[in-house]
Amino acid sequence: MQTFRERFTLFLTAAAYLLFHLRLGPSAESIVTGTAAQLLTTVPYCIGFTWILVVIIRFLHKGKRPAWDRIARIFFTIGILFAFYFALYERNERVLQEQEKQPVSVRKTVTASTANGTERFQLGLPFQTASSSYQTVSGDYSARHYHPTQTVYSSVL
């Protein structure tokens, strides 16, 4: 690490590593706890993959070990990739939990021709999932025999 540019890019890589591991929360304590848990989760993987890559680099360069700053860059880069992967996984889990809590409704807007002209109607019944498994919803959304004064509901299976 001779030049300012090399030091600066190493600092930026380390900052990106920490930024990708940052987990937000309602309080400072939850931010520190979440970030520390994320770091402790990914560090073993980062160390293992860094070691494997350094062994491969040593083999390709006839036993010559890379400089410590190059090893640190490899570690930070692998850490960024793992942090990104785990962040996507956590977000997906959070979204699925929120979807299970909210009632789901099936509605479809249908345009029907009536004696008074063209009107738009919403067909459907709200339903709530009883389990976390995916459910197939189907229904008859035709408005062939619809009269403007009656209520039409679709069948939910």
C-alpha positions in Angstrom: 0.0 0.0 0.0 2.2 2.7 -1.3 -0.1 5.4 -2.8 -2.9 7.5 -1.4 -5.2 6.0 -4.0 -4.6 2.4 -2.7 -5.3 3.5 0.9 -8.4 5.4 -0.1 -9.9 2.5 -2.1 -9.1 0.1 0.8 -11.0 2.5 3.1 -13.9 2.8 0.7 -14.1 -1.0 0.4 -14.1 -1.3 4.3 -16.8 1.4 4.5 -18.9 -0.4 1.9 -18.4 -3.7 3.9 -19.8 -2.0 7.1 -22.6 -0.3 5.2 -23.8 -3.5 3.7 -23.8 -5.1 7.1 -25.7 -2.2 8.7 -29.1 -3.3 10.0 -31.5 -0.5 10.9 -33.9 -0.5 13.8 -36.0 1.8 16.0 -33.2 2.5 18.5 -29.4 2.8 18.6 -29.2 -0.4 20.6 -31.1 -2.4 18.0 -28.9 -0.9 15.2 -25.7 -2.0 17.0 -27.2 -5.4 18.0 -28.5 -6.1 14.5 -25.2 -5.0 12.8 -23.1 -7.0 15.2 -25.3 -10.1 14.7 -25.0 -9.7 10.9 -21.2 -9.3 11.1 -20.9 -12.4 13.3 -23.1 -14.4 11.0 -21.1 -13.6 7.8 -17.5 -13.4 9.2 -16.9 -17.2 9.2 -18.1 -17.5 5.6 -15.9 -14.5 4.5 -12.8 -15.9 6.3 -13.3 -19.4 4.7 -13.9 -18.1 1.2 -11.0 -15.6 1.5 -8.7 -18.4 2.6 -9.8 -20.6 -0.3 -9.1 -17.7 -2.8 -5.7 -16.9 -1.2 -4.7 -20.6 -1.6 -5.8 -20.5 -5.3 -3.9 -17.3 -5.8 -0.8 -18.8 -4.2 -1.1 -21.9 -6.4 -1.4 -19.7 -9.5 1.6 -17.5 -8.5 3.9 -20.4 -7.6 3.6 -20.0 -3.8 3.9 -16.3 -3.6 1.4 -14.9 -1.0 -0.6 -11.7 -1.9 0.0 -8.6 0.1 -2.1 -8.1 3.2 -4.1 -5.2 1.7 -5.1 -7.5 -1.3 -6.2 -10.2 1.2 -8.3 -7.5 3.0 -9.9 -6.4 -0.2 -10.8 -10.0 -1.1 -12.3 -10.4 2.5 -14.3 -7.2 2.2 -15.6 -8.0 -1.3 -16.7 -11.4 -0.2 -18.3 -9.9 2.9 -20.2 -7.4 0.7 -21.6 -10.2 -1.4 -22.7 -12.2 1.6 -24.2 -9.2 3.4 -26.2 -8.4 0.3 -27.5 -12.0 0.0 -28.5 -12.1 3.7 -30.2 -8.7 3.5 -32.3 -9.9 0.6 -33.2 -13.1 2.5 -34.1 -11.1 5.7 -36.2 -8.7 3.6 -38.1 -11.6 2.0 -38.8 -13.1 5.4 -40.1 -9.8 6.7 -42.4 -9.3 3.7 -43.8 -12.8 4.0 -44.5 -12.3 7.8 -46.3 -9.0 7.0 -48.4 -10.7 4.3 -49.5 -13.4 6.7 -50.7 -10.8 9.1 -52.8 -8.8 6.6 -56.1 -10.0 5.2 -56.0 -10.7 1.5 -58.9 -9.9 -0.8 -59.6 -11.0 -4.3 -61.4 -8.4 -6.4 -61.7 -7.8 -10.1 -63.2 -4.8 -11.9 -65.6 -5.8 -14.7 -67.1 -3.6 -17.3 -70.7 -4.6 -18.2 -73.1 -3.3 -20.8 -76.5 -2.6 -19.3 -79.7 -1.0 -20.5 -78.5 2.3 -19.1 -75.0 2.1 -20.7 -71.6 0.8 -19.7 -70.9 0.4 -16.0 -68.0 -0.8 -14.0 -68.4 -3.2 -11.1 -66.1 -4.8 -8.5 -66.5 -8.5 -8.0 -64.9 -10.5 -5.2 -64.9 -11.6 -1.6 -62.3 -10.8 1.0 -60.7 -13.8 2.6 -58.0 -14.5 5.1 -55.4 -17.2 4.9 -55.5 -19.7 7.7 -51.9 -20.9 7.2 -48.7 -19.7 5.7 -48.9 -22.0 2.7 -49.7 -20.6 -0.7 -53.3 -20.9 -1.8 -54.8 -20.9 -5.3 -57.7 -18.6 -5.8 -60.1 -18.9 -8.7 -63.4 -17.5 -9.4 -66.1 -16.8 -12.0 -65.7 -13.1 -12.8 -68.2 -13.0 -15.7 -70.9 -10.3 -15.5 -73.2 -11.8 -18.1 -76.4 -11.9 -15.9 -75.7 -8.9 -13.8 -78.4 -6.5 -12.9 -77.3 -3.0 -11.5 -79.3 -3.4 -8.4 -78.1 -6.8 -7.2 -74.8 -7.7 -5.6 -72.5 -10.2 -7.4 -69.8 -12.2 -5.5 -67.3 -14.5 -7.1 -66.7 -17.9 -5.8 -63.5 -18.4 -3.9 -62.0 -21.9 -3.8 
